[in-house]
Structures are given as C-alpha cells and as structure tokens.
Amino acid sequence: MIEVTGLKKRYGSFEAVRGVSFTVGAGRIVGLLGPNGAGKTSILKALTGFHRPSEGTVILNGIDVDEDPVAVKACVGYLPEGVPLYMDMTVGEYMSFVAEARKLPADGRMASIDKAVRSCGLAGMEDVLIDHLSKGYRQRVGLAQAIVHDPAILILDEPTTGLDPNQIIEIRSLIRSLGEKKTVILSTHILQEVEALCSEVLILNEGYIVAQGSAAKLAEEMKGDEKIECVLKGADARTIATLVNLKGLTVIGTDVVDSDRTNVSLRAATGQGDQAAETLFDWAVGAGAKILEMRRERPSLEDVFVRLTGEEAKR
C-alpha cells in the first residue's frame, strides 16, 4: 500500500529527512512519532505529493509520487495540522466545494458527501456555518473533506492538537473507526495518541527512523530489567532472606510495614518478568506467605521515546 525507500528531503542546505525507508500494509494505523523538527510533516507532505522528494522513492497504491502526484492525491485523503476550512461557508457548502474540487462525478456527488458527513458524525449540521462550530466539530469537518472521495489511504497531521479531553476522545474514536477500512498514517508527538490508536509506530529523531514496531514490541526490545514490587503477609525476616536464592530475581530492598506485612522490591532479568513472577508466587506458597499485592513496572512507550530522542540519545 505504501512503500518509502531512501527518502530524503532538503530545504536549501538543511536536510529535514535523511534516508527514511518503511512499508505500510493495507488496513493499518501507523503512527509517526517524534519531537518537533524530527521530520514528521516533511514525510507526510512527500507522501501526499505536496513536496517532491530530494532523493528516494515514495510509492502509494503502486503509483510513484514523483511521477504522478495528481494520481496519488486521488487515492489519498489528507488532513494537515491547520485544518483547511472556509469559515463563511456552511458545512454542506464546504463539502460540496471539496467534492467538486475533487472532480467527483455529479451523479454520485451528493451520496459521497452524505456518506462522509455521516461517517464523521456531522449529520444534520449541513446548514451550520463552520465559523459557528466548536474546534472539535471543525476537526470533524476536516476529516470529512479528507474522506469524501473515499480514499484508500488517510494521512493525518496532528489531528487532535488544541482539542479538549472530550473532543480528543471523540476524534480518536472516529479515527479508529476509519482505520477499520483504510490505511491510516498518523503524525503526532502525543504518546498516548499512538498507544491508543496505532498498531505500529515509527519513531523519528533528527530526520532518521530510530525505531519501528508495535509499542509493546519496542518496549520489550528496549526495556532492560523489570522491577517487581510486592507486599508480603506472614513472612518473617528469616523467610524473606530466602528470596536471594530465587533464580532470575535480585532483591533490591525490603521495608517492614508492621509486624505482619513487608514491602519487597525485586529486579527480574531482561525478558524474564513472567517467569520471575511465577517463581515468586511458587516461593510464597512454599514459604507459607501471602502476596497481598504485586506490581510490575514495565517500561512504557514514553520511556522508549525519551531514550531514543532525548539527551541520552545524543550522547
């Protein structure tokens, strides 16, 4: 569906994208994640044919963007960060304008508009001025214009920027439903957005892809040791001392809460968290102790992101 090979984009002497390659299959929601200036928007503009690559190839639905950008635009829906709306138009007028600009056949134009409007939760609002809409509903109109021609690929640049929490939930739900039928490329610097929506993540930093995969896979590959915190009941000091004999677990520290409860911190070896937790349960049963609480501290996508794009990555 999308094939990017050796993509570079230069603006004068500044190289914003530096040899990026990736492939996205049909029916996937893929997140482009990176700090400001990482090259996300430059990649999206290359994908949509708005900017020509300085080097490399970008192919969408078998069409080379550099050779036929008009044909690429026909199979792509694009929502830029600044939603392109005319405030003095009604929702219906604006959608008609976009459908005509997209050269949709006149006999099926109204049906296409109605489908896009309903898909984006705008039914019954066709006569409302866009200027009178909330920011969340303006974002819905932006999404509706992006899908009015029923594209196979949907490209969204920071789709929830500036929305309040309720509006963010609504737009994410809408994107998730669109992603059931379309390939979606989502650019954002909001980590929770990627975790909530995306089946795969591309992390960008300074124009390079520094990691690629599902959020869970990236965390697994980079997590290092896993910390286990537990509260034990009915284990005296002598019993707790035997924890040091458990394979795959290292005792970090203990804290006696009262005469019957002790907090214990342990570290499990890389990739051994599940096995270590099972070993700990077996130990408790054999020692006659009870585990009142267990908490495993796994690294999040945020941990991976900071490690790959923060000061640590530059050293």
KOLZA-621599 format. One record per residue: x, y, z of N, C-alpha, C in turn; residue in one letter. Coordinates in steps of 0.001 Angstrom, whole numbers, padded with zeros to 6 digits, always signed. Example, Ala and Ser with C-alpha at 12.3 -4.5 7.8 and 13.67 -1.06 7.14 Angstrom:
+013190-005690+007800+012300-004500+007800+013200-003300+007800A
+012850-002250+007080+013670-001060+007140+012900+000030+007870S
//
This chain:
+000828-001205+000000+000000+000000+000000+000869+001266+000000M
+001855+001340+000933+002794+002471+000973+004211+001912+001057I
+005062+002344+000127+006462+001931+000132+007347+003173+000026E
+008151+003398+001048+009071+004534+001064+010488+003979+001124V
+011329+004414+000183+012697+003883+000106+013697+005032-000006T
+014594+005120+000964+015680+006091+000906+015233+007534+000783G
+014092+007874+001390+013539+009225+001254+014412+010268+001951L
+014795+011285+001183+015491+012447+001733+014745+013700+001289K
+014670+014676+002199+014057+015949+001842+014916+017078+002384K
+015371+017915+001458+016213+019059+001826+015485+020359+001530R
+015666+021316+002420+015207+022679+002202+016462+023555+002193Y
+016942+023881+000981+018221+024560+000904+019324+023634+001383G
+020112+024098+002334+021202+023269+002865+020752+022404+004048S
+019514+022601+004501+019023+021840+005667+018348+020554+005221F
+018793+019438+005762+018212+018136+005434+017243+017729+006544E
+015946+017807+006238+014914+017518+007235+014648+016024+007371A
+014766+015284+006259+014544+013837+006260+015777+013187+005649V
+016334+012170+006330+017655+011667+005988+017647+010159+005702R
+017154+009808+004525+017235+008410+004104+016268+007489+004801G
+015008+007882+004882+013986+007105+005586+013392+006040+004667V
+013217+004833+005198+012580+003732+004451+011586+003016+005362S
+010390+002737+004836+009406+001941+005585+008308+001491+004638F
+007578+000474+005064+006451-000069+004290+005244-000180+005208T
+004081+000183+004686+002838+000082+005450+001841-000727+004637V
+001333-001810+005225+000355-002639+004541-001042-002073+004644G
-001969-002669+003909-003356-002207+003897-004017-002435+005253A
-004934-001523+005607-005727-001676+006819-004965-001526+008111G
-003910-000719+008121-003103-000495+009324-003205+000957+009753R
-003110+001199+011054-002973+002553+011577-001549+002664+012108I
-000753+003475+011443+000664+003600+011785+000938+005013+012284V
+001627+005116+013400+001936+006410+013986+003351+006860+013671G
+003482+008095+013208+004787+008742+013089+004969+009573+014346L
+005899+009165+015169+006083+009786+016469+007469+010406+016542L
+007532+011632+017011+008833+012274+017139+008689+013672+017705G
+009776+014234+018231+009724+015594+018764+009554+016595+017630P
+009273+017845+017980+009177+018890+016970+010481+018970+016177N
+010343+019072+014843+011524+019161+013996+012135+017827+013625G
+011444+016716+013958+012001+015388+013669+011862+014995+012206A
+010983+015691+011458+010782+015367+010046+009430+014768+009725G
+008515+014740+010706+007215+014105+010515+006413+014769+009390K
+006232+016082+009483+005416+016787+008496+006051+016736+007116T
+007367+016794+007032+008047+016694+005730+007765+015345+005080S
+007742+014289+005877+007437+012962+005338+005988+012924+004845I
+005067+013486+005617+003664+013479+005209+003465+014254+003915L
+004146+015371+003777+003992+016167+002557+004589+015453+001351K
+005618+014654+001574+006159+013829+000491+005186+012711+000126A
+004540+012114+001138+003570+011048+000891+002368+011543+000105L
+001964+012776+000344+000765+013313-000302+001052+014011-001623T
+002318+014115-002000+002654+014745-003264+002741+016254-003211G
+002654+016829-002021+002762+018287-001904+004216+018752-001984F
+005143+017902-001558+006573+018176-001704+007217+017022-002453H
+008072+017346-003409+008789+016290-004121+009989+015844-003292R
+010274+014547-003265+011461+014070-002550+012735+014644-003175P
+013705+014975-002339+015019+015372-002862+015758+014152-003391S
+015562+013028-002707+016106+011737-003146+015168+010643-002669E
+015274+009469-003282+014476+008327-002847+013153+008237-003582G
+012404+007189-003261+011117+006958-003913+010002+006821-002873T
+008819+007295-003255+007613+007165-002444+006520+006610-003351V
+006024+005422-003031+005021+004759-003867+003780+004465-003028I
+002637+004943-003503+001354+004711-002846+000414+004041-003838L
-000163+002907-003432-001056+002150-004314-000417+001873-005671N
+000884+001642-005651+001592+001330-006887+001949+002532-007738G
+001672+003747-007243+001929+004970-008007+003111+005707-007393I
+004077+006069-008213+005227+006840-007755+004817+008302-007619D
+004963+008848-006416+004536+010216-006141+005258+011214-007034V
+006519+010964-007310+007304+011903-008106+006869+011906-009570D
+006367+010756-010039+005975+010643-011444+004546+011102-011693E
+003642+010852-010743+002234+011219-010954+001590+011666-009640D
+001956+012860-009141+001409+013332-007866-000110+013538-007887P
-000671+013850-009071-002122+014050-009167-002849+012730-008911V
-002357+011652-009495-002980+010341-009278-002863+009917-007821A
-001747+010258-007177-001571+009939-005759-002597+010694-004922V
-002806+011959-005226-003775+012761-004474-005187+012183-004580K
-005468+011509-005695-006794+010921-005886-007052+009743-004961A
-005984+009074-004514-006175+007896-003657-005796+008174-002203C
-005523+009451-001885-005111+009829-000535-006040+010912+000015V
-006413+010759+001273-007101+011824+001993-006128+012443+002972G
-006075+013767+003017-005044+014451+003813-005684+015471+004739Y
-005368+015365+006021-005770+016373+006998-004506+017017+007543L
-004167+018218+007052-002969+018893+007566-003200+019404+008976P
-002118+019819+009636-002232+020272+011023-003169+021464+011144E
-003084+022408+010227-004031+023515+010199-005182+023139+009287G
-006365+022858+009855-007485+022345+009064-007897+023382+008012V
-007931+023004+006724-008235+023965+005650-009729+024212+005495P
-010267+025132+006260-011699+025409+006243-011981+026848+005841L
-013155+027063+005246-013642+028413+004942-014757+028735+005927Y
-014487+029662+006833-015392+029927+007942-016737+030519+007510M
-016767+031149+006329-018009+031777+005884-018908+030821+005104D
-018493+029551+004985-019313+028532+004343-020042+027700+005390M
-021167+027131+005004-021795+026120+005847-021067+024799+005633T
-021361+023847+006495-020736+022522+006343-021075+021933+004978V
-022356+022039+004578-022779+021493+003295-022116+022183+002115G
-022031+023521+002180-021394+024273+001099-019916+023889+000963E
-019261+023766+002103-017835+023429+002071-017618+022032+001499Y
-018441+021085+001918-018284+019720+001420-018582+019644-000075M
-019551+020428-000541-019836+020467-001976-018663+021047-002748S
-018050+022088-002176-016888+022705-002806-015744+021700-002922F
-015476+020963-001843-014384+019988-001859-014683+018864-002846V
-015930+018382-002848-016297+017299-003761-016128+017722-005220A
-016493+018971-005517-016329+019479-006883-014850+019634-007230E
-014067+020145-006269-012623+020293-006495-011965+018935-006715A
-012503+017912-006065-012002+016547-006229-012492+015903-007521R
-013361+016630-008252-013913+016166-009518-014700+014865-009367K
-015464+014787-008268-016337+013626-008106-017461+013714-009131L
-017884+012595-009704-018964+012612-010695-020223+013268-010132P
-020857+014099-010924-022011+014867-010451-023148+013962-009992A
-023350+012832-010671-024491+011986-010332-024327+011268-008991D
-023090+011132-008523-022904+010462-007233-022328+011367-006166G
-022235+012659-006464-021565+013595-005566-022277+013736-004227R
-023596+013908-004261-024332+014103-003009-024292+012853-002134M
-024295+011693-002753-024215+010451-001978-022859+010351-001290A
-021781+010765-001976-020437+010734-001386-020341+011722-000226S
-020920+012905-000415-020904+013911+000649-021673+013404+001855I
-022854+012837+001612-023689+012344+002717-022974+011241+003490D
-022292+010353+002783-021562+009266+003446-020443+009802+004321K
-019680+010780+003803-018568+011356+004575-019084+012109+005792A
-020159+012861+005604-020743+013648+006697-021241+012725+007806V
-021907+011651+007426-022434+010717+008431-021290+009961+009129R
-020273+009590+008374-019145+008861+008961-018440+009697+010021S
-018473+011020+009856-017773+011915+010785-018698+012543+011819C
-019914+012021+011941-020832+012496+012974-021335+013903+012753G
-021525+014281+011492-021962+015642+011165-023365+015679+010562L
-024082+014565+010573-025423+014530+010003-026322+015548+010712A
-027080+016315+009917-027973+017329+010467-027317+018676+010666G
-026005+018774+010367-025288+020035+010574-024878+020684+009253M
-025450+020204+008172-025059+020709+006852-025314+022205+006679E
-026318+022751+007367-026662+024170+007198-026013+025080+008234D
-025136+024514+009072-024473+025306+010118-023199+025930+009546V
-023006+027236+009833-021772+027890+009411-020576+027266+010124L
-019513+027036+009401-018312+026461+010006-017784+027377+011114I
-017948+028671+010944-017494+029630+011953-018201+029442+013288D
-019383+028831+013268-020160+028622+014490-019877+027282+015157H
-019034+026478+014554-018727+025157+015103-017628+025237+016161L
-017662+024303+017104-016567+024176+018068-015341+023634+017334S
-014199+023725+018003-012964+023246+017369-013037+021751+017083K
-013681+020996+017969-013822+019562+017751-014637+019256+016510G
-015715+020013+016305-016547+019776+015127-015880+020291+013856Y
-015078+021333+013976-014308+021767+012798-013325+020676+012387R
-012769+019988+013393-011854+018879+013089-012606+017755+012381Q
-013863+017544+012770-014686+016539+012098-014915+016913+010630R
-015145+018204+010397-015323+018663+009010-014039+018430+008220V
-012883+018691+008870-011608+018435+008217-011444+016974+007843G
-011862+016088+008719-011795+014659+008411-012778+014286+007304L
-013954+014905+007329-014952+014612+006300-014440+014994+004910A
-013764+016161+004815-013226+016543+003496-012112+015596+003055Q
-011424+014995+004022-010329+014092+003680-010827+012747+003155A
-012078+012372+003485-012582+011057+003074-013719+011136+002057I
-014073+012353+001623-015247+012494+000750-015084+011715-000554V
-013855+011550-001026-013623+010816-002281-013297+009349-002025H
-013537+008904-000784-013352+007502-000379-011947+006990-000705D
-010923+007666-000162-009547+007251-000461-009173+005969+000281P
-008229+005234-000279-007745+004019+000379-006781+004354+001512A
-006151+005531+001412-005124+005932+002380-005517+007269+003004I
-005398+007349+004319-005730+008570+005049-004495+009024+005812L
-004094+010286+005607-002896+010827+006239-003288+012013+007109I
-002990+011906+008408-003438+012893+009391-002242+013490+010118L
-002160+014807+010114-001041+015505+010761-001549+016186+012031D
-001151+015671+013189-001522+016219+014496-003041+016440+014583E
-003856+015396+014430-005312+015579+014315-006022+016037+015583P
-005388+015933+016752-006082+016335+017988-005445+017548+018665T
-004525+018224+017976-003869+019396+018561-004898+020470+018916T
-004837+020954+020150-005686+022054+020578-007084+021670+021017G
-007398+020368+021008-008730+019937+021418-008770+019682+022921L
-009978+019808+023504-010110+019499+024922-010227+017978+025092D
-010117+017457+026325-010100+015996+026524-011290+015265+025921P
-012492+015824+026038-013665+015159+025463-013604+015131+023943N
-013159+016231+023350-013026+016285+021893-011964+015307+021399Q
-010878+015184+022165-009812+014240+021798-010355+012816+021761I
-011135+012449+022761-011724+011105+022807-012612+010868+021597I
-013416+011874+021230-014325+011745+020091-013555+011566+018785E
-012519+012392+018578-011754+012316+017331-010966+011006+017254I
-010425+010554+018385-009710+009273+018377-010644+008127+018021R
-011855+008172+018557-012830+007132+018242-013166+007144+016759S
-013294+008339+016209-013587+008472+014785-012435+007933+013935L
-011205+008271+014299-010036+007776+013553-009958+006256+013632I
-010251+005724+014814-010210+004263+014991-011217+003580+014069R
-012407+004148+013943-013432+003555+013081-013041+003670+011607S
-012433+004791+011222-011970+004948+009838-010855+003961+009528L
-010027+003677+010526-008907+002764+010344-009324+001318+010131G
-010590+001005+010384-011069-000355+010134-011172-000648+008638E
-011283+000423+007828-011471+000239+006389-010349+000847+005552K
-009503+001685+006166-008493+002405+005405-007122+002248+006055K
-006088+002498+005263-004740+002601+005805-004562+004028+006317T
-004141+004161+007567-004038+005481+008185-002599+005728+008636V
-002051+006872+008218-000766+007346+008728-001060+008532+009623I
-000661+008428+010875-000985+009435+011880+000299+010041+012432L
+000475+011336+012227+001647+012024+012767+001273+012731+014054S
+002077+012540+015087+001782+013175+016368+003036+013191+017239T
+003021+014064+018236+004067+013997+019260+003450+013610+020597H
+002150+013198+020552+001428+012806+021761+001517+011288+021918I
+002241+010845+022926+002498+009417+023103+001219+008629+023333L
+000302+009194+024135-000941+008480+024437-001768+008238+023179Q
-001656+009147+022220-002391+009011+020970-001935+007771+020209E
-000634+007589+020139-000072+006439+019435-000468+005145+020133V
-000351+005117+021456-000696+003908+022206-002173+003576+022071E
-003027+004615+021971-004468+004401+021900-004930+003956+020514A
-004221+004354+019466-004734+004174+018116-003924+003251+017220L
-002612+003231+017380-001741+002690+016337-001341+001235+016556C
-001356+000473+015456-000881-000909+015502+000630-000972+015346S
+001205+000103+014803+002651+000153+014603+003133+001585+014781E
+004381+001732+015210+004951+003045+015492+006266+003206+014741V
+006465+004369+014137+007765+004767+013607+008238+005941+014442L
+009332+005777+015172+009861+006877+015983+010954+007575+015196I
+010776+008892+015033+011707+009715+014258+012502+010624+015166L
+013743+010842+014803+014561+011822+015510+015583+012400+014547N
+015572+013721+014417+016530+014440+013569+016576+013880+012145E
+015384+013537+011613+015294+013102+010224+015502+011628+009979G
+015797+010854+011018+016014+009415+010892+014897+008640+011590Y
+014620+007413+011100+013801+006475+011869+014727+005768+012844I
+014479+005948+014132+015351+005353+015149+014747+004091+015755V
+013454+003837+015500+012831+002595+015978+011543+002373+015215A
+011164+001103+015058+009954+000764+014324+009383-000532+014870Q
+008056-000588+015017+007393-001780+015521+006181-001394+016339G
+005512-002386+016931+004394-002084+017823+004941-001469+019105S
+004077-000725+019807+004511-000103+021062+005007-001160+022042A
+004294-002290+022110+004676-003358+023034+006028-003966+022637A
+006222-004141+021321+007477-004738+020844+008662-003822+021130K
+008487-002522+020912+009579-001579+021161+009944-001561+022637L
+008912-001562+023491+009185-001576+024928+009886-002855+025343A
+009480-003978+024741+010090-005264+025071+011554-005298+024660E
+011855-004756+023463+013220-004794+022956+014171-003909+023749E
+013616-002841+024344+014496-001856+024977+014365-001804+026492M
+013581-002691+027043+013200-002471+028426+014306-002718+029445K
+015245-003629+029162+016223-003948+030187+015548-004699+031324G
+016056-004562+032525+015487-005274+033669+014112-004730+034021D
+013290-005606+034614+011946-005239+035036+011879-005248+036560E
+011225-004235+037112+011122-004129+038563+009797-004715+039040K
+009865-005475+040133+008666-006067+040729+008557-005584+042175I
+007417-004979+042483+007141-004531+043850+006020-005398+044414E
+006203-005907+045644+005139-006712+046230+005010-006466+047731C
+003822-006777+048240+003560-006690+049674+003310-008108+050173V
+004139-008552+051118+004046-009905+051651+003410-009892+053033L
+002594-010892+053290+001992-011064+054622+002425-012412+055177K
+002772-012420+056449+003096-013673+057099+004482-014193+056794G
+005401-013319+056403+006780-013742+056115+007717-013006+057064A
+008396-013762+057944+009328-013120+058864+010654-012843+058156D
+011564-012224+058870+012845-011820+058277+013612-013015+057733A
+013567-014145+058471+014298-015321+058026+013729-015863+056714R
+012395-015838+056597+011746-016311+055367+012072-015406+054192T
+011987-014091+054426+012261-013127+053358+013718-013238+052891I
+014611-013580+053804+016026-013717+053445+016241-014799+052394A
+015324-015784+052314+015494-016861+051330+015183-016406+049901T
+014646-015195+049752+014381-014668+048409+015657-014570+047564L
+016772-014402+048242+018035-014246+047498+018405-015518+046746V
+017758-016619+047101+018076-017892+046446+017266-018120+045169N
+016312-017203+044879+015434-017413+043735+016147-017064+042425L
+016083-017982+041476+016732-017793+040187+016009-016720+039375K
+016764-015818+038792+016203-014785+037929+015686-013565+038657G
+015827-013539+039992+015352-012408+040795+016474-011878+041675L
+016540-010550+041767+017508-009907+042657+016752-009020+043618T
+016997-009183+044894+016331-008348+045899+016978-006968+045917V
+016157-005941+045691+016647-004554+045705+016567-003977+047110I
+015462-004293+047795+015301-003765+049145+014042-004287+049795G
+013976-004183+051122+012796-004578+051886+012447-003477+052874T
+011162-003401+053198+010694-002388+054141+009580-002992+054981D
+009812-003157+056288+008815-003737+057186+007737-002692+057461V
+006492-003010+057066+005370-002088+057274+004844-002204+058697V
+004602-003441+059136+004184-003705+060506+004601-005138+060838D
+004094-005683+061917+004535-007000+062366+004145-008116+061402S
+003206-007836+060481+002710-008895+059611+002908-008625+058122D
+003364-007410+057771+003482-007057+056352+004846-006451+056030R
+005372-006826+054871+006669-006319+054427+006605-005967+052945T
+007086-004783+052613+007231-004403+051197+008565-004921+050679N
+008538-005534+049502+009764-006082+048911+009893-005572+047483V
+011087-005101+047158+011394-004687+045782+012401-005662+045192S
+012086-006143+043962+012966-007095+043295+013190-006665+041855L
+014243-007189+041263+014524-006924+039858+014582-008249+039116R
+013820-008325+038013+013835-009523+037175+014766-009295+035990A
+015451-010328+035579+016372-010230+034448+015605-009885+033175A
+016288-009284+032218+015688-008866+030959+014928-010009+030288T
+013650-009743+029975+012827-010726+029285+012331-011857+030163G
+012575-011788+031476+012203-012878+032381+011112-012475+033374Q
+010394-011388+033070+009398-010896+034021+008317-011894+034362G
+007745-012547+033342+006673-013516+033580+007176-014697+034403D
+008325-015214+034021+008889-016360+034732+009244-015985+036175Q
+009774-014762+036366+010145-014321+037703+008918-014180+038590A
+007819-013657+038035+006589-013516+038818+006054-014884+039230A
+006129-015848+038309+005679-017204+038630+006556-017826+039719E
+007871-017596+039611+008799-018106+040628+008482-017508+041991T
+008148-016223+042013+007837-015548+043277+006567-016115+043905L
+005553-016392+043086+004323-016984+043607+004593-018371+044182F
+005371-019181+043465+005696-020522+043951+006459-020442+045276D
+007376-019479+045369+008137-019297+046620+007200-018965+047766W
+006232-018060+047525+005311-017648+048591+004483-018829+049084A
+004009-019651+048135+003219-020828+048518+004067-021767+049366V
+005294-022026+048930+006170-022934+049669+006578-022398+051024G
+006677-021058+051153+007119-020451+052412+005955-020167+053355A
+004717-020426+052893+003555-020149+053727+003249-018662+053843G
+003757-017855+052896+003497-016411+052897+002385-016092+051898A
+001800-014936+052057+000758-014485+051137+001210-013204+050438K
+000956-013155+049131+001250-011936+048364-000029-011106+048323I
-000055-010028+049095-001232-009164+049130-001320-008265+047906L
-000164-007935+047356-000134-007027+046215+001142-007264+045419E
+001022-007225+044090+002216-007299+043247+002065-006286+042113M
+003119-005537+041875+003107-004529+040809+004373-004667+039976R
+004198-004875+038687+005337-004991+037772+005495-003680+037014R
+006652-003114+037098+006919-001826+036451+007624-002070+035122E
+006817-002104+034063+007357-002286+032718+007606-000919+032088R
+008586-000805+031221+008823+000476+030539+007682+000783+029583P
+007308+002034+029480+006240+002473+028597+006819+002983+027289S
+005916+003300+026357+006354+003920+025114+007056+005239+025398L
+006627+005920+026452+007286+007172+026831+008746+006936+027193E
+009012+005861+027925+010397+005532+028281+011241+005294+027026D
+010668+004549+026067+011377+004263+024825+011618+005558+024053V
+010572+006398+023978+010663+007654+023233+011753+008563+023799F
+011762+008710+025120+012756+009571+025756+014161+009039+025524V
+014302+007718+025601+015625+007121+025422+016142+007332+023993R
+015232+007313+023022+015649+007394+021624+015758+008823+021092L
+015049+009755+021730+015017+011117+021178+015513+012182+022146T
+015752+011819+023391+016179+012805+024384+017683+012981+024409G
+018149+013597+025472+019584+013876+025606+020410+012602+025643E
+019833+011544+026195+020559+010268+026276+020915+009748+024892E
+019997+009993+023889+020247+009509+022537+021374+010271+021859A
+021659+011479+022328+022680+012315+021696+024080+012041+022221K
+024137+011319+023340+025457+011069+023936+026120+009852+023289R
//
